[in-house]
Amino acid sequence: MAQDNAAPAAETTPEERVAALEAEVAQFRERWLRAEAEMQNLRTRTQREVADARQYAIQKFAGDVVEAAQNLRRGLDALPAQAADEPAIVTKLREGFEGVERSFLGVLERNGIARKEAQGQPFDPEFHQAMAEQPAPEGVAPGTVIQAWTPAWTLNGRLLKPAMVVVAAGGAG
């Protein structure tokens, strides 16, 4: 019986053995190349995920800070219009709060948080949330933002908070 098992092995020629080994080498090479490609894909995906985590880890905090910026703007908008006879203290307070707002917005921008004004822009569902629709005023194209209640805010280009807008309707009146 041992001779029966040994007989087929003895019958292979050296050329057949070399061809079988070359096929096996090609198979292992293919496996190795696939494994290398898979590892490179994993490295790339991991680097992208780490970069995203770094860039967007502050998203919840950024949303809260944006709310504070909007409240500061609401407070400034609630001040009465500047008058020639207003007390100097009111003028200084207004200028001080406007300076604080400019500084605050600068800090936000340096940290990747940007404000996008919506008024006059074409409606973009990616950045705008339509709160109402009104007939388009004279000279305004339908689908244009005619009033923005709040601006849109982004964090490193990703939407953080949509703008609340009023959009011009298809017909005038």
For each residue, the residues with C-beta under 8 A, 3 or more apart:
1: 4 5
2: 5 6
3: 6 7
4: 1 7
5: 1 2 8 9
6: 2 3 9 10
7: 3 4 10 11
8: 5 11 12
9: 5 6 12
10: 6 7
11: 7 8
12: 8 9 16 17 20
13: 16 17
14: 17 18
15: 18 19
16: 12 13 19 20
17: 12 13 14 20 21
18: 14 15 21 22
19: 15 16 22 23
20: 12 16 17 23 24
21: 17 18 24 25
22: 18 19 25 26
23: 19 20 26 27
24: 20 21 27 28
25: 21 22 28 29
26: 22 23 29 30
27: 23 24 30 31
28: 24 25 31 32
29: 25 26 32 33
30: 26 27 33 34
31: 27 28 34 35
32: 28 29 35 36
33: 29 30 36 37
34: 30 31 37 38
35: 31 32 38 39
36: 32 33 39 40
37: 33 34 40 41
38: 34 35 41 42
39: 35 36 42 43
40: 36 37 43 44
41: 37 38 44 45
42: 38 39 45 46
43: 39 40 46 47
44: 40 41 47 48
45: 41 42 48 49
46: 42 43 49 50
47: 43 44 50 51
48: 44 45 51 52
49: 45 46 52 53
50: 46 47 53 54
51: 47 48 54 55
52: 48 49 55 56
53: 49 50 56 57
54: 50 51 57
55: 51 52 112 155 156
56: 52 53 59 155 156 158
57: 53 54
58: 61 62 111 155
59: 56 62 63 155 158 160
60: 63 64
61: 58 64 65
62: 58 59 65 66 111 113 153 155 160
63: 59 60 66 67 160 161
64: 60 61 67 68
65: 61 62 68 69 108 113
66: 62 63 69 70 108 113 153 160 161
67: 63 64 70 71
68: 64 65 71 72 104
69: 65 66 72 73 101 104 105 108 115
70: 66 67 73 74 150
71: 67 68 74 75
72: 68 69 75 76 97 100 101 104
73: 69 70 76 77 101
74: 70 71 77 78
75: 71 72 78 79 97
76: 72 73 79 94 97 98 101
77: 73 74
78: 74 75
79: 75 76 94 97
80: 83 86
81:
82: 86 91 94
83: 80 86
84:
85:
86: 80 82 83 90 91
87: 90 91
88: 91 92
89: 92 93
90: 86 87 93 94
91: 82 86 87 88 94 95
92: 88 89 95 96
93: 89 90 96 97
94: 76 79 82 90 91 97 98
95: 91 92 98 99
96: 92 93 99 100
97: 72 75 76 79 93 94 100 101
98: 76 94 95 101 102
99: 95 96 102 103
100: 72 96 97 103 104
101: 69 72 73 76 97 98 104 105
102: 98 99 105 106
103: 99 100 106 107
104: 68 69 72 100 101 107 108
105: 69 101 102 108 109 115
106: 102 103 109 110
107: 103 104 110 111
108: 65 66 69 104 105 111 113 114 115
109: 105 106 112 113 114
110: 106 107
111: 58 62 107 108
112: 55 109 155 156
113: 62 65 66 108 109 153 154 155 160
114: 108 109 153 154
115: 69 105 108 151 152 153
116: 127 151 152 153 154 163
117: 121 148 151 163
118: 121 127 128 145 148 151 152 163 165
119: 145 146 147 148 165
120: 144 145
121: 117 118 124 128 144 145
122: 141 143 144 145
123: 128 130 143 144 145 165 167
124: 121 127 128
125: 128
126: 159
127: 116 118 124 152 154 159 162 163
128: 118 121 123 124 125 145 152 162 163 165 167
129: 162 163 164 165
130: 123 133 165 166 167
131: 149 164 165 166
132: 166 167
133: 130 166 167 168 169
134: 146 147 166 167 168 169
135: 168 169 171 172 173
136: 140 141 142 144 146 168 169 170 171 172
137: 140 146 168 172
138: 172
139:
140: 136 137 144 146 168
141: 122 136 144 168
142: 136 168 169 170 171
143: 122 123 167 168
144: 120 121 122 123 136 140 141 167 168
145: 118 119 120 121 122 123 128 148 163 165 166 167 168
146: 119 134 136 137 140 166 167 168
147: 119 134 165 166
148: 117 118 119 145 151 163 164 165 166
149: 131 163 164 165 166
150: 70 161 163 164
151: 115 116 117 118 148 163
152: 115 116 118 127 128 159 161 162 163
153: 62 66 113 114 115 116 159 160 161
154: 113 114 116 127 157 158 159 160
155: 55 56 58 59 62 112 113 158 160
156: 55 56 112
157: 154
158: 56 59 154 155
159: 126 127 152 153 154 162
160: 59 62 63 66 113 153 154 155
161: 63 66 150 152 153
162: 127 128 129 152 159
163: 116 117 118 127 128 129 145 148 149 150 151 152
164: 129 131 148 149 150
165: 118 119 123 128 129 130 131 145 147 148 149
166: 130 131 132 133 134 145 146 147 148 149
167: 123 128 130 132 133 134 143 144 145 146
168: 133 134 135 136 137 140 141 142 143 144 145 146
169: 133 134 135 136 142
170: 136 142
171: 135 136 142
172: 135 136 137 138
173: 135
